[in-house]
Structure formats: structure tokens, C-alpha cells
Amino acid sequence: MEPLYCGAGPRNLSGSGSGHKSGHEWFANNITYKDVADMWVHEGFTNYSENLYTEFYFGKEAGADYVIGTRALIANDSPIIGTHGVNQEGSRDMYYKGGNLLHTIRQIVNDDEKWRQILRGLNKTFYHQTVDGSQIEAYVSDHAGRNISKVFDQYLRDVRIPVFEYSFGNKGLQYRWNNVVEGFDMPVKVKIGGKDETLYPTSAWQSIKAKGIKTLVVDKNFYVEAKETKQASM
């Protein structure tokens, strides 16, 4: 799938161009960045608004499929946030990766009404202001119910995609995050033997009992990779 463009930036995947540009009424015309390095505040949230539009008209699963489908367009070649103070914007991943970052944070919040209030609260709190990207990060983290500053660091300031490593063996299920920034501790939803669970991995191996269970599937709504590996020694 090739990126579609409208003017200076990608348009929505329907090809019409209207959805993305309309979204800028909230993120750009209402909340504006002070430094072009934080352009993701415009483009990431506006890209995510296309997902919300799709969800409103076609349902939650369709909205999720829309944003997940854009992952094929993410290059992960340079950080989303550019260099401040020198008029340098970040990677064009600010669009599709920015949208997937926000979709992932929605899963962490795990409360759609709270998530809706966070998005509305941003536009109320920063109404007609120019902001630093760090202000947006702090607001979302403060209202998400847990500190997600490392999640922002991972997806905005690093090019690596988190890898959820796991192993079944005589020690049960072992799991950890790999390919992550120091201190990354994002919770993740999984199915273990078909049963829904939420795990809280760090970069250190952890284990839980999983007798007779040999299957694990990571929730597709998290923008991560999953890799089964050999049993770790602990």
C-alpha cells in the first residue's frame, strides 16, 4: 500500500482528503505547536481522528482495523519528534505512527469514556494555545491512570517497535519487553490459552503458571511485535 497525499501531508485512506483536513480544526487550528519539531501534535491526533470517524459510522472494530491497517505505511526510519529550536520537523511517521500511538494508549487507559474525556479535555485545556509537545504528553499521562511517559519516549523519540518476548516451558509462561527504552513498562492485553489476561511486562523476565497452555496471542490493538523464544533462565 502506498501513502496517499493531499497538499503537504497524507490524506485519509478513503482517498477523499476531507477527513484529515477537517480533523485539523481540533488539532492545528485549535491546539497549535510552538515548534515544528512537535508537529505530531497536529498530525498524529488528526490521523487518529480518521479512526474515530470510521468508528462512529461503522463500529469499533472497523475503526480499529482502519488505524491498524496504516501500520504498513510506517517507516520507523527516524524519530517522530524533530530537533527543537532549529525549525526541524520529525519523521513523516508522525501521521500513521502517531495515530497508532494514540490507539495504543487508548488500550492502556482501558476505559473508552475516560479516553473520550482526555481527548475533549485536551481541546478545552489548551484551547487556542500554542503548546510544547511535552505539555500534551504530560496531560495525557496525568489523566491516563498510570504514568505513560516511557510509552511516549518509545514511540516518539525512538524508532524501535517494542517486542513482547515470551516462552512456555517447565517454568510456566515467561515474558518480557525487548527492543525498548530504559524503564519501558507498558501493560499489554493478551489471550493465554484463549483466556483474556492483562500482563505488566518490564525488560526483566517475569513468569506466571501456565500448566498445559501453549498458546499466546497479543491484542492486535497494541502497536507491538510478539516473538516466542527459548525458555529463559531466571
N, C-alpha and C positions, 0 to 999 in steps of 0.2 A: 504494500500500500504506500503510495507516495503522498507527501504533505500537500495540502491544498492551501492556496494563499489568496488573500483579499487585501490589496493595498500593501501595507508594510508587514502584515502579520497573517498567521494562519486563520482561515475561516472555519466555520463549523463543518463537520464531516458530511452533512447533508448536501454541501455544495452551494447552498443559497447565500452564505455570507451574512445573513441577517442576524442569526442567533448570537454570534460572537460580538458583533459591533453593538448590539443592543445591551449586552451584558456590561459594557463599559460605562453605562450610565451609573452603575453602582461602584465599580472598581476602575477608576481613572477620573471620571467626571465628578464623582462624589468623594472618593478617597484617592489622593494623588501622592505619588512618591516624591521625596525631596531629591533623591539621587538616582540616576538612571541605572545604577548597579542593582537597585531594588525593583526593577521593572516587573519582577514576578508578582508583585502585589497587584499590578494591573492584570497581567496576562494569565497567571496561574488561577486566580479566582474567577476571571472571566471565562477561561476554558472550562472550569468546573461548573459554571452557571449553565453551560450547554447540557451537562449531565443532569442537572436539576430540572431543566426544561423538559428533557426527554422523560425523566422520571414522572413529572407531573402529568404528562399526556399519555404515557404508555406504560407506566408502572415501574416499581422499584427495580425489578430485575433488568428491564430494558435500560434504565438509567445506568445501572452498574455495568452492563455489557458495553454501553457506549464508552464510558471512560476507560474500562479495561482494554477495549479494542484499540485505543490510541497508544497503548504501550509499544506497539510495533513501530511507532514513529519516533520513539525516544532514542537519542544517540548516545547519551551518557559519555560525552566526549570532553566536557568541561563543566565546572560548577554553574548552577543556576544564578547565583549571586556573583556579580562582577566586582571589579575593584572600585572602592569608593573614592570619591574626590578627584577622579581623573576622567569623568564622562565616559566610563566604560560599562556597557551593559553585559550581562552574563550570557550563558548559553541559551540558544533558542529552545532548549528543553524546558524553559520557563513556562511554556504553554502546556504541553502534554504531561510532562513530569510534574509540573506544578499542580495540574488537575488531579493526578493520581496521588500526589502527596496529601492533598486535602481529602480525597476519598478514603485514603488510609487512616487519616486522623479521625474521620467520622466513625470508623470501626473501633478505634481506641476509645472514643467517647462512649460508644455503645448505647446511645440514647438519642434518638432522632429529634426529639423535641428540644433537648439541650443543645444539640448541634445547630438546629434551626435558630435558636436564640443567640448562639455565638455569632452566626453569620449576620443576623439582624443587629446584634449588639455592636459589631464592628462598624456598621454603617451609621449607627446612632452615635457611638462614642467618638468616632473620627470624622464626623460629618463636615464636609467642605474643608478638610485639613490636608496639608501636605505632611507626610509621615516618613519616618525611617522604617525600613522593613523590620527592624528589631522590635518596634512598638507593636506591630501586628503579631509577630511571633509571641511576644510576652502576653498579649491579650488572650490569644487562643490558648496558650499554655495555662494561664491563670484560671481559665474558665472550663478547661477540659476535664478537670477532676484528677489529674495527675500531671507531674512535670514532664513535658514532652520536648524540652529544649534539645535533647540529643537527637530526637526524630528530625527536627528542623536542621540540625547540623548535618545529619546523614544525607538528607535529600537535597538540601540547598547548597551546602558547602563541600560536598564530596561527590564523586562520580560513581562510587561503588553501590551496587544494589545489595541489600542485606541478604545473606544466605542462612536459611534455617537448616542447620545440620541435625540429623537425628539418626539413631541406631537402635535396633531391637536386639537384645541378647540376654545372657543369663543375669544381667543386672537390671533387667526391665527395659524401659524406654529411656534413653539418654538423649539430651538435646542441648543446643546452644546456638547463639548467633555467631556467625563468622563473616568476615568481609565488612566490618563495621567500625565506626569511630569509637574511640575510648569512652566507656560509660554507657553505650547504647543498651537500652533495656526495654524496648518496646514489647508490650504484650501482643500475643497473636492467637487467633482463633483457629482451631484445628478439629478434625474428626479423627479420633483414635478408635480403630475398630468400628467405625460407623457412629460413634458417640461424640457429641459436641463437647469440646473442652476449650478452656482458655488457659494458655501457658504463659509464663513470665520468664522468658529466657534472658540470660546475660551472655557475655562472651566466655563464661566459665561453664563447663559441663554440669548439668543437673540431671537427676534421674527420678522416675516415678515407677511404681509397679505396673506392669502391663502383661501379666501372665497370659500366654496363649494368643496375644494380639500381635499381628504382624503388619498392620496397615495404618498409615497416617496420611492425611490429606490436609494441606494448609488452605485456609479460606482464600479463595481467589481474589477477594476484595482488598487484600493486603498486597501492596506492591513489593513483593519479595520473591526470592527463589528458594526452592526446597531441594535438599540433597541428602539422600540416605548414604551413610558412611559406615565404616567399620566401628565395632564396639570400642568405645574409648576406655582407657584405664583411669580410675579415679582414686 
